[in-house]
Amino acid sequence: MALIGVIPARWASTRFPGKILADIAGKPMLQHVWERAKQAKTLTDVIIACDEEHVFEKAKSFGAHAVLTRKDHVSGSDRVAEVALQTDAKGIVNIQGDEPLIEPKLIDDLADALQKEMGAVMTTAIKRIRTAEEFNNSNIVKVVVDRTWNALYFSRAAIPFHRDGKVEDYSRCFRHLGIYAYRRDFLLDYCSWPKSFLEQEESLEQLRVLEAGYKIKTVLTDYETIGVDTPQDLKKINDYFLRQQGK
């Protein structure tokens, strides 16, 4: 199966406008994401889907394959779907544009799962929760899975709920990492559906898939993806790069 990676690059981020071009160690964040995605072995191409002309020009300036997409998309998946319409690739990996430390092997793992699981229309990554702080943080999306690692439900709430109020073992508690791989035809269908009830309640678009009766195969990983949602996150990432450079 031929797969491509698509990085939706939205300039007008609600919490941190313009973050995709924020400087990290002398490069725009978007370039860091693109360079790491290009290291994935399973992708035949990595395309940056831009919503603004100046973002498009910046992406072209560092050598990326970039396209201009509509400004009115309500989600990254919708922007990725617009690019999918223009390609013959059978599989698409949606790579978040605000994760400059994305692990190329994680992209490959999701792509491999999509190819090997014949019944899978969509795959995503999960990671074990380690602490009570993670488990109870509503900004961290939790997921529960079945015995074959298909997602049962995603929530911002602490799930599974422990009725005694105390969690002794987090080994079966998982957080969701916001990277997806889809079969192209499924992605195009999915993005044509109206928002579902659960999706609107939780503000989690992947619930539209589950509510429609489709399965999402999860891939357990130890890799950490560190997103940049605020200027404070950007400082943390820059500090990380400074430490790596020994400064």
C-alpha atoms as an extended CHARMM CRD file, in Angstrom:
* protein
*
       247  EXT
         1         1  MET       CA              0.0000000000        0.0000000000        0.0000000000  PROA      1               0.0000000000
         2         2  ALA       CA              1.4030000000        3.3990000000       -0.9900000000  PROA      2               0.0000000000
         3         3  LEU       CA              1.2050000000        5.7980000000        1.9540000000  PROA      3               0.0000000000
         4         4  ILE       CA              1.8680000000        9.5070000000        2.2680000000  PROA      4               0.0000000000
         5         5  GLY       CA              2.1610000000       11.7590000000        5.2760000000  PROA      5               0.0000000000
         6         6  VAL       CA              0.1970000000       14.9920000000        5.4600000000  PROA      6               0.0000000000
         7         7  ILE       CA              0.9700000000       17.7500000000        7.9680000000  PROA      7               0.0000000000
         8         8  PRO       CA             -2.0050000000       20.1090000000        8.3940000000  PROA      8               0.0000000000
         9         9  ALA       CA             -0.4790000000       23.5510000000        9.0130000000  PROA      9               0.0000000000
        10        10  ARG       CA             -3.0920000000       25.9430000000       10.3690000000  PROA      10              0.0000000000
        11        11  TRP       CA             -1.8640000000       29.4550000000       11.0620000000  PROA      11              0.0000000000
        12        12  ALA       CA             -4.8050000000       30.6630000000       13.1550000000  PROA      12              0.0000000000
        13        13  SER       CA             -4.4260000000       28.3600000000       16.1540000000  PROA      13              0.0000000000
        14        14  THR       CA             -6.9660000000       29.2930000000       18.8430000000  PROA      14              0.0000000000
        15        15  ARG       CA             -4.6100000000       29.1370000000       21.8190000000  PROA      15              0.0000000000
        16        16  PHE       CA             -1.3640000000       30.1080000000       20.0840000000  PROA      16              0.0000000000
        17        17  PRO       CA             -1.8060000000       31.8410000000       16.7050000000  PROA      17              0.0000000000
        18        18  GLY       CA              1.1650000000       31.4220000000       14.3690000000  PROA      18              0.0000000000
        19        19  LYS       CA              2.7800000000       28.6990000000       16.4430000000  PROA      19              0.0000000000
        20        20  ILE       CA              3.5570000000       26.5370000000       13.4100000000  PROA      20              0.0000000000
        21        21  LEU       CA              6.2000000000       29.0620000000       12.3330000000  PROA      21              0.0000000000
        22        22  ALA       CA              7.4730000000       29.7760000000       15.8450000000  PROA      22              0.0000000000
        23        23  ASP       CA             11.2550000000       29.5670000000       16.0630000000  PROA      23              0.0000000000
        24        24  ILE       CA             12.7800000000       26.4730000000       17.6410000000  PROA      24              0.0000000000
        25        25  ALA       CA             16.5830000000       26.3370000000       17.6500000000  PROA      25              0.0000000000
        26        26  GLY       CA             16.7990000000       28.5230000000       14.5560000000  PROA      26              0.0000000000
        27        27  LYS       CA             14.0960000000       26.7660000000       12.4860000000  PROA      27              0.0000000000
        28        28  PRO       CA             10.3240000000       27.1560000000       12.2990000000  PROA      28              0.0000000000
        29        29  MET       CA              8.4970000000       24.4350000000       14.2040000000  PROA      29              0.0000000000
        30        30  LEU       CA              6.8830000000       23.2570000000       10.9880000000  PROA      30              0.0000000000
        31        31  GLN       CA             10.2940000000       22.5010000000        9.5100000000  PROA      31              0.0000000000
        32        32  HSD       CA             11.2490000000       20.3430000000       12.4890000000  PROA      32              0.0000000000
        33        33  VAL       CA              8.0480000000       18.3130000000       12.0720000000  PROA      33              0.0000000000
        34        34  TRP       CA              8.5760000000       17.9200000000        8.3090000000  PROA      34              0.0000000000
        35        35  GLU       CA             12.2310000000       16.8900000000        8.6650000000  PROA      35              0.0000000000
        36        36  ARG       CA             11.3700000000       14.1950000000       11.2010000000  PROA      36              0.0000000000
        37        37  ALA       CA              8.4050000000       12.9350000000        9.1800000000  PROA      37              0.0000000000
        38        38  LYS       CA             10.6600000000       12.6440000000        6.1200000000  PROA      38              0.0000000000
        39        39  GLN       CA             12.7450000000       10.1090000000        8.0600000000  PROA      39              0.0000000000
        40        40  ALA       CA              9.8130000000        7.6660000000        8.2070000000  PROA      40              0.0000000000
        41        41  LYS       CA             10.5790000000        4.6850000000        5.9610000000  PROA      41              0.0000000000
        42        42  THR       CA              6.9900000000        3.8440000000        5.0020000000  PROA      42              0.0000000000
        43        43  LEU       CA              6.0120000000        7.1960000000        3.4650000000  PROA      43              0.0000000000
        44        44  THR       CA              6.4550000000        7.8730000000       -0.2360000000  PROA      44              0.0000000000
        45        45  ASP       CA              5.9060000000       11.6080000000        0.2860000000  PROA      45              0.0000000000
        46        46  VAL       CA              5.2800000000       14.1410000000        3.0530000000  PROA      46              0.0000000000
        47        47  ILE       CA              2.9840000000       17.0370000000        2.1440000000  PROA      47              0.0000000000
        48        48  ILE       CA              2.3620000000       20.1810000000        4.1860000000  PROA      48              0.0000000000
        49        49  ALA       CA             -1.2440000000       21.3540000000        3.8790000000  PROA      49              0.0000000000
        50        50  CYS       CA             -1.2220000000       25.1220000000        4.4450000000  PROA      50              0.0000000000
        51        51  ASP       CA             -4.1050000000       27.5080000000        5.0480000000  PROA      51              0.0000000000
        52        52  GLU       CA             -2.1940000000       30.7500000000        4.4140000000  PROA      52              0.0000000000
        53        53  GLU       CA              0.0100000000       31.9130000000        1.5460000000  PROA      53              0.0000000000
        54        54  HSD       CA              2.9110000000       32.9600000000        3.7980000000  PROA      54              0.0000000000
        55        55  VAL       CA              2.9380000000       29.5250000000        5.4720000000  PROA      55              0.0000000000
        56        56  PHE       CA              2.9620000000       27.9240000000        2.0180000000  PROA      56              0.0000000000
        57        57  GLU       CA              5.9130000000       30.1030000000        0.9510000000  PROA      57              0.0000000000
        58        58  LYS       CA              7.8420000000       29.3230000000        4.1340000000  PROA      58              0.0000000000
        59        59  ALA       CA              7.3250000000       25.5910000000        3.6360000000  PROA      59              0.0000000000
        60        60  LYS       CA              8.5350000000       25.8460000000        0.0410000000  PROA      60              0.0000000000
        61        61  SER       CA             11.5910000000       27.7990000000        1.1930000000  PROA      61              0.0000000000
        62        62  PHE       CA             12.9280000000       24.8470000000        3.2100000000  PROA      62              0.0000000000
        63        63  GLY       CA             12.2230000000       22.3850000000        0.4130000000  PROA      63              0.0000000000
        64        64  ALA       CA              8.9140000000       20.8730000000        1.4540000000  PROA      64              0.0000000000
        65        65  HSD       CA              6.1720000000       19.6330000000       -0.8500000000  PROA      65              0.0000000000
        66        66  ALA       CA              3.4250000000       22.0740000000        0.1660000000  PROA      66              0.0000000000
        67        67  VAL       CA             -0.1010000000       22.7840000000       -1.0250000000  PROA      67              0.0000000000
        68        68  LEU       CA             -2.5920000000       25.5340000000       -0.2550000000  PROA      68              0.0000000000
        69        69  THR       CA             -5.8910000000       24.3480000000        1.1850000000  PROA      69              0.0000000000
        70        70  ARG       CA             -9.1420000000       26.0620000000        2.0860000000  PROA      70              0.0000000000
        71        71  LYS       CA             -9.1400000000       28.2760000000        5.1710000000  PROA      71              0.0000000000
        72        72  ASP       CA            -12.5370000000       27.1750000000        6.4500000000  PROA      72              0.0000000000
        73        73  HSD       CA            -11.7400000000       23.5890000000        7.4620000000  PROA      73              0.0000000000
        74        74  VAL       CA            -12.9470000000       22.8640000000       10.9850000000  PROA      74              0.0000000000
        75        75  SER       CA            -10.4300000000       20.1030000000       11.7270000000  PROA      75              0.0000000000
        76        76  GLY       CA             -7.0280000000       18.8460000000       10.7050000000  PROA      76              0.0000000000
        77        77  SER       CA             -8.6350000000       15.7150000000        9.2730000000  PROA      77              0.0000000000
        78        78  ASP       CA            -10.7300000000       17.8400000000        6.9090000000  PROA      78              0.0000000000
        79        79  ARG       CA             -7.5840000000       19.6090000000        5.7030000000  PROA      79              0.0000000000
        80        80  VAL       CA             -5.8280000000       16.2570000000        5.2310000000  PROA      80              0.0000000000
        81        81  ALA       CA             -8.8320000000       14.9560000000        3.2840000000  PROA      81              0.0000000000
        82        82  GLU       CA             -8.5690000000       17.8490000000        0.8270000000  PROA      82              0.0000000000
        83        83  VAL       CA             -5.0060000000       16.7530000000        0.0800000000  PROA      83              0.0000000000
        84        84  ALA       CA             -6.0760000000       13.0990000000       -0.1080000000  PROA      84              0.0000000000
        85        85  LEU       CA             -8.4770000000       14.0020000000       -2.9210000000  PROA      85              0.0000000000
        86        86  GLN       CA             -5.4670000000       15.0880000000       -4.9840000000  PROA      86              0.0000000000
        87        87  THR       CA             -3.4420000000       11.9030000000       -4.5270000000  PROA      87              0.0000000000
        88        88  ASP       CA             -3.6480000000        8.2480000000       -5.5280000000  PROA      88              0.0000000000
        89        89  ALA       CA             -2.0680000000        7.0570000000       -2.2570000000  PROA      89              0.0000000000
        90        90  LYS       CA             -4.0990000000        4.3100000000       -0.5960000000  PROA      90              0.0000000000
        91        91  GLY       CA             -3.1370000000        5.3240000000        2.9330000000  PROA      91              0.0000000000
        92        92  ILE       CA             -2.6970000000        8.6970000000        4.6270000000  PROA      92              0.0000000000
        93        93  VAL       CA             -0.8910000000        9.4970000000        7.8890000000  PROA      93              0.0000000000
        94        94  ASN       CA             -2.1100000000       12.6630000000        9.5980000000  PROA      94              0.0000000000
        95        95  ILE       CA              0.9380000000       14.1690000000       11.3400000000  PROA      95              0.0000000000
        96        96  GLN       CA              0.3430000000       17.0220000000       13.7840000000  PROA      96              0.0000000000
        97        97  GLY       CA              2.1550000000       20.2260000000       12.8160000000  PROA      97              0.0000000000
        98        98  ASP       CA              2.8330000000       21.2010000000       16.4280000000  PROA      98              0.0000000000
        99        99  GLU       CA              4.9010000000       18.1800000000       17.4890000000  PROA      99              0.0000000000
       100       100  PRO       CA              8.5120000000       19.0070000000       16.5860000000  PROA      100             0.0000000000
       101       101  LEU       CA              9.8320000000       15.8820000000       18.3160000000  PROA      101             0.0000000000
       102       102  ILE       CA              7.5870000000       13.3930000000       16.4990000000  PROA      102             0.0000000000
       103       103  GLU       CA              9.3260000000       10.0210000000       16.3030000000  PROA      103             0.0000000000
       104       104  PRO       CA              9.6820000000        8.6940000000       12.7120000000  PROA      104             0.0000000000
       105       105  LYS       CA              9.3960000000        5.1050000000       13.9950000000  PROA      105             0.0000000000
       106       106  LEU       CA              5.9830000000        5.9060000000       15.4660000000  PROA      106             0.0000000000
       107       107  ILE       CA              4.7990000000        7.0110000000       12.0180000000  PROA      107             0.0000000000
       108       108  ASP       CA              6.1060000000        3.7410000000       10.5790000000  PROA      108             0.0000000000
       109       109  ASP       CA              4.4010000000        1.6980000000       13.2960000000  PROA      109             0.0000000000
       110       110  LEU       CA              1.0220000000        3.2670000000       12.5330000000  PROA      110             0.0000000000
       111       111  ALA       CA              1.5010000000        2.7920000000        8.8040000000  PROA      111             0.0000000000
       112       112  ASP       CA              2.5350000000       -0.8530000000        9.3040000000  PROA      112             0.0000000000
       113       113  ALA       CA             -0.5280000000       -1.5510000000       11.4340000000  PROA      113             0.0000000000
       114       114  LEU       CA             -2.8000000000       -0.0650000000        8.7820000000  PROA      114             0.0000000000
       115       115  GLN       CA             -1.2410000000       -2.2960000000        6.1270000000  PROA      115             0.0000000000
       116       116  LYS       CA             -1.1850000000       -5.5080000000        8.1870000000  PROA      116             0.0000000000
       117       117  GLU       CA             -4.6540000000       -5.2360000000        9.7570000000  PROA      117             0.0000000000
       118       118  MET       CA             -6.8490000000       -5.9220000000        6.7620000000  PROA      118             0.0000000000
       119       119  GLY       CA            -10.0150000000       -4.8790000000        8.5820000000  PROA      119             0.0000000000
       120       120  ALA       CA             -8.5490000000       -1.6560000000        9.9340000000  PROA      120             0.0000000000
       121       121  VAL       CA             -9.7400000000        1.5790000000        8.3570000000  PROA      121             0.0000000000
       122       122  MET       CA             -7.8980000000        3.7650000000       10.8430000000  PROA      122             0.0000000000
       123       123  THR       CA             -5.0250000000        3.4330000000       13.3260000000  PROA      123             0.0000000000
       124       124  THR       CA             -3.7860000000        5.6700000000       16.1070000000  PROA      124             0.0000000000
       125       125  ALA       CA             -1.1810000000        5.6430000000       18.8750000000  PROA      125             0.0000000000
       126       126  ILE       CA             -1.6030000000        5.1960000000       22.6190000000  PROA      126             0.0000000000
       127       127  LYS       CA              0.7810000000        5.2550000000       25.5580000000  PROA      127             0.0000000000
       128       128  ARG       CA              0.5360000000        3.9160000000       29.0970000000  PROA      128             0.0000000000
       129       129  ILE       CA             -0.3850000000        6.4340000000       31.7680000000  PROA      129             0.0000000000
       130       130  ARG       CA              2.1410000000        6.5570000000       34.5830000000  PROA      130             0.0000000000
       131       131  THR       CA              0.8090000000        9.0330000000       37.1380000000  PROA      131             0.0000000000
       132       132  ALA       CA             -2.3780000000       10.2300000000       38.8210000000  PROA      132             0.0000000000
       133       133  GLU       CA             -1.6730000000       13.7160000000       37.4620000000  PROA      133             0.0000000000
       134       134  GLU       CA             -1.8300000000       12.4020000000       33.8880000000  PROA      134             0.0000000000
       135       135  PHE       CA             -4.8880000000       10.2970000000       34.5800000000  PROA      135             0.0000000000
       136       136  ASN       CA             -6.8880000000       13.1700000000       36.0380000000  PROA      136             0.0000000000
       137       137  ASN       CA             -5.7690000000       15.8730000000       33.6010000000  PROA      137             0.0000000000
       138       138  SER       CA             -8.7210000000       16.7610000000       31.3370000000  PROA      138             0.0000000000
       139       139  ASN       CA             -6.3010000000       18.1270000000       28.7200000000  PROA      139             0.0000000000
       140       140  ILE       CA             -4.9370000000       14.5990000000       28.2560000000  PROA      140             0.0000000000
       141       141  VAL       CA             -7.2640000000       12.3730000000       26.2510000000  PROA      141             0.0000000000
       142       142  LYS       CA             -7.7240000000        8.9060000000       27.6850000000  PROA      142             0.0000000000
       143       143  VAL       CA             -8.7220000000        5.7730000000       25.7800000000  PROA      143             0.0000000000
       144       144  VAL       CA             -9.9770000000        2.3230000000       26.7560000000  PROA      144             0.0000000000
       145       145  VAL       CA             -9.3430000000       -0.6350000000       24.4580000000  PROA      145             0.0000000000
       146       146  ASP       CA            -10.5980000000       -4.1710000000       23.9300000000  PROA      146             0.0000000000
       147       147  ARG       CA             -8.5210000000       -7.3720000000       24.0550000000  PROA      147             0.0000000000
       148       148  THR       CA             -7.3820000000       -6.9450000000       20.4430000000  PROA      148             0.0000000000
       149       149  TRP       CA             -6.3670000000       -3.2940000000       20.9620000000  PROA      149             0.0000000000
       150       150  ASN       CA             -9.3210000000       -1.7190000000       19.2110000000  PROA      150             0.0000000000
       151       151  ALA       CA            -10.4560000000        1.5230000000       20.8430000000  PROA      151             0.0000000000
       152       152  LEU       CA            -13.6950000000        1.2660000000       22.7980000000  PROA      152             0.0000000000
       153       153  TYR       CA            -13.9480000000        4.9230000000       23.8120000000  PROA      153             0.0000000000
       154       154  PHE       CA            -11.9530000000        8.1530000000       24.0670000000  PROA      154             0.0000000000
       155       155  SER       CA            -12.6000000000       10.7610000000       26.7460000000  PROA      155             0.0000000000
       156       156  ARG       CA            -11.1360000000       13.7550000000       28.4880000000  PROA      156             0.0000000000
       157       157  ALA       CA            -12.4700000000       12.2030000000       31.6890000000  PROA      157             0.0000000000
       158       158  ALA       CA            -10.4770000000        9.7140000000       33.7570000000  PROA      158             0.0000000000
       159       159  ILE       CA            -11.4370000000        6.3590000000       32.2310000000  PROA      159             0.0000000000
       160       160  PRO       CA            -11.8130000000        3.6000000000       33.1810000000  PROA      160             0.0000000000
       161       161  PHE       CA            -13.5920000000        4.9880000000       36.2310000000  PROA      161             0.0000000000
       162       162  HSD       CA            -12.5570000000        3.3910000000       39.5310000000  PROA      162             0.0000000000
       163       163  ARG       CA            -15.5440000000        3.3270000000       41.8450000000  PROA      163             0.0000000000
       164       164  ASP       CA            -13.4640000000        3.3300000000       45.0150000000  PROA      164             0.0000000000
       165       165  GLY       CA            -11.7800000000        6.5040000000       43.8160000000  PROA      165             0.0000000000
       166       166  LYS       CA             -8.2670000000        5.0980000000       44.0670000000  PROA      166             0.0000000000
       167       167  VAL       CA             -6.1430000000        3.6820000000       41.2690000000  PROA      167             0.0000000000
       168       168  GLU       CA             -3.5150000000        1.1970000000       42.4280000000  PROA      168             0.0000000000
       169       169  ASP       CA             -2.2490000000        0.1550000000       38.9870000000  PROA      169             0.0000000000
       170       170  TYR       CA             -2.1510000000        2.3250000000       35.8760000000  PROA      170             0.0000000000
       171       171  SER       CA             -0.8880000000       -0.4690000000       33.6020000000  PROA      171             0.0000000000
       172       172  ARG       CA             -4.2650000000       -0.6940000000       31.8230000000  PROA      172             0.0000000000
       173       173  CYS       CA             -4.8150000000        3.0600000000       31.6440000000  PROA      173             0.0000000000
       174       174  PHE       CA             -3.8290000000        4.7130000000       28.3790000000  PROA      174             0.0000000000
       175       175  ARG       CA             -3.5040000000        8.1910000000       26.9570000000  PROA      175             0.0000000000
       176       176  HSD       CA             -4.1480000000        8.9870000000       23.3140000000  PROA      176             0.0000000000
       177       177  LEU       CA             -1.4610000000       10.4780000000       21.0860000000  PROA      177             0.0000000000
       178       178  GLY       CA             -3.0470000000       12.5710000000       18.3440000000  PROA      178             0.0000000000
       179       179  ILE       CA             -1.5850000000       10.9720000000       15.2450000000  PROA      179             0.0000000000
       180       180  TYR       CA             -3.6860000000        8.9050000000       12.8250000000  PROA      180             0.0000000000
       181       181  ALA       CA             -3.3070000000        6.7360000000        9.7570000000  PROA      181             0.0000000000
       182       182  TYR       CA             -6.3410000000        6.1690000000        7.5190000000  PROA      182             0.0000000000
       183       183  ARG       CA             -7.2550000000        4.2710000000        4.4160000000  PROA      183             0.0000000000
       184       184  ARG       CA             -7.8270000000        7.0120000000        1.8660000000  PROA      184             0.0000000000
       185       185  ASP       CA            -11.3740000000        6.0420000000        0.8840000000  PROA      185             0.0000000000
       186       186  PHE       CA            -12.4390000000        5.8270000000        4.5180000000  PROA      186             0.0000000000
       187       187  LEU       CA            -10.9600000000        9.2500000000        5.3150000000  PROA      187             0.0000000000
       188       188  LEU       CA            -12.9190000000       10.8420000000        2.4780000000  PROA      188             0.0000000000
       189       189  ASP       CA            -16.1440000000        9.1900000000        3.6450000000  PROA      189             0.0000000000
       190       190  TYR       CA            -15.5620000000       10.0550000000        7.2890000000  PROA      190             0.0000000000
       191       191  CYS       CA            -14.9720000000       13.7330000000        6.5710000000  PROA      191             0.0000000000
       192       192  SER       CA            -18.2970000000       13.9320000000        4.7330000000  PROA      192             0.0000000000
       193       193  TRP       CA            -20.2840000000       12.8070000000        7.7790000000  PROA      193             0.0000000000
       194       194  PRO       CA            -21.9180000000       15.3440000000       10.1130000000  PROA      194             0.0000000000
       195       195  LYS       CA            -20.4690000000       15.7630000000       13.5840000000  PROA      195             0.0000000000
       196       196  SER       CA            -21.7780000000       13.1050000000       15.9390000000  PROA      196             0.0000000000
       197       197  PHE       CA            -23.3250000000       13.5680000000       19.3720000000  PROA      197             0.0000000000
       198       198  LEU       CA            -20.3780000000       12.1240000000       21.3070000000  PROA      198             0.0000000000
       199       199  GLU       CA            -17.8860000000       14.0430000000       19.1850000000  PROA      199             0.0000000000
       200       200  GLN       CA            -19.5750000000       17.3040000000       20.0870000000  PROA      200             0.0000000000
       201       201  GLU       CA            -19.9330000000       16.4090000000       23.7640000000  PROA      201             0.0000000000
       202       202  GLU       CA            -16.2490000000       15.5160000000       24.2230000000  PROA      202             0.0000000000
       203       203  SER       CA            -14.8500000000       17.7140000000       21.4300000000  PROA      203             0.0000000000
       204       204  LEU       CA            -12.9930000000       14.6630000000       20.0690000000  PROA      204             0.0000000000
       205       205  GLU       CA            -13.4300000000       14.0280000000       16.3600000000  PROA      205             0.0000000000
       206       206  GLN       CA            -12.3450000000       10.3570000000       16.5450000000  PROA      206             0.0000000000
       207       207  LEU       CA            -15.5840000000        9.5930000000       18.4000000000  PROA      207             0.0000000000
       208       208  ARG       CA            -17.4340000000       10.1890000000       15.1340000000  PROA      208             0.0000000000
       209       209  VAL       CA            -15.7640000000        7.0240000000       13.8320000000  PROA      209             0.0000000000
       210       210  LEU       CA            -16.6900000000        4.8730000000       16.8330000000  PROA      210             0.0000000000
       211       211  GLU       CA            -20.2280000000        6.2180000000       16.9810000000  PROA      211             0.0000000000
       212       212  ALA       CA            -20.6830000000        5.2130000000       13.3300000000  PROA      212             0.0000000000
       213       213  GLY       CA            -19.7230000000        1.6250000000       14.2050000000  PROA      213             0.0000000000
       214       214  TYR       CA            -16.1890000000        1.5200000000       12.7750000000  PROA      214             0.0000000000
       215       215  LYS       CA            -13.1150000000        0.2820000000       14.6150000000  PROA      215             0.0000000000
       216       216  ILE       CA             -9.9540000000        2.2310000000       15.3560000000  PROA      216             0.0000000000
       217       217  LYS       CA             -6.9110000000       -0.0070000000       15.8300000000  PROA      217             0.0000000000
       218       218  THR       CA             -4.5520000000        1.3440000000       18.4830000000  PROA      218             0.0000000000
       219       219  VAL       CA             -0.7740000000        0.9380000000       18.5120000000  PROA      219             0.0000000000
       220       220  LEU       CA              0.8820000000        0.9020000000       21.9200000000  PROA      220             0.0000000000
       221       221  THR       CA              4.0980000000        2.8990000000       21.9980000000  PROA      221             0.0000000000
       222       222  ASP       CA              6.7090000000        4.1070000000       24.4530000000  PROA      222             0.0000000000
       223       223  TYR       CA              7.5320000000        7.1150000000       22.2880000000  PROA      223             0.0000000000
       224       224  GLU       CA              6.4960000000       10.4660000000       23.6850000000  PROA      224             0.0000000000
       225       225  THR       CA              5.1060000000       13.2020000000       21.4730000000  PROA      225             0.0000000000
       226       226  ILE       CA              5.4280000000       16.6700000000       22.9540000000  PROA      226             0.0000000000
       227       227  GLY       CA              2.9410000000       19.1130000000       21.5130000000  PROA      227             0.0000000000
       228       228  VAL       CA              3.2340000000       22.8930000000       21.5240000000  PROA      228             0.0000000000
       229       229  ASP       CA             -0.0740000000       24.4220000000       22.5760000000  PROA      229             0.0000000000
       230       230  THR       CA              1.1150000000       27.5380000000       24.4210000000  PROA      230             0.0000000000
       231       231  PRO       CA              4.1190000000       29.9130000000       24.5090000000  PROA      231             0.0000000000
       232       232  GLN       CA              5.1480000000       28.1120000000       27.6950000000  PROA      232             0.0000000000
       233       233  ASP       CA              5.2960000000       24.8090000000       25.7660000000  PROA      233             0.0000000000
       234       234  LEU       CA              7.4430000000       26.5220000000       23.1440000000  PROA      234             0.0000000000
       235       235  LYS       CA              9.9230000000       27.5940000000       25.8170000000  PROA      235             0.0000000000
       236       236  LYS       CA             10.1170000000       24.0260000000       27.1270000000  PROA      236             0.0000000000
       237       237  ILE       CA             10.8630000000       22.7130000000       23.6350000000  PROA      237             0.0000000000
       238       238  ASN       CA             13.5480000000       25.3510000000       23.0550000000  PROA      238             0.0000000000
       239       239  ASP       CA             15.1010000000       24.5080000000       26.4220000000  PROA      239             0.0000000000
       240       240  TYR       CA             15.1330000000       20.8360000000       25.3790000000  PROA      240             0.0000000000
       241       241  PHE       CA             17.0020000000       21.6560000000       22.1580000000  PROA      241             0.0000000000
       242       242  LEU       CA             19.4830000000       23.7940000000       24.0670000000  PROA      242             0.0000000000
       243       243  ARG       CA             20.1840000000       20.8740000000       26.4170000000  PROA      243             0.0000000000
       244       244  GLN       CA             20.6560000000       18.5520000000       23.4380000000  PROA      244             0.0000000000
       245       245  GLN       CA             23.1580000000       21.0020000000       21.9790000000  PROA      245             0.0000000000
       246       246  GLY       CA             24.9700000000       21.2650000000       25.3230000000  PROA      246             0.0000000000
       247       247  LYS       CA             24.2430000000       24.9550000000       25.7780000000  PROA      247             0.0000000000
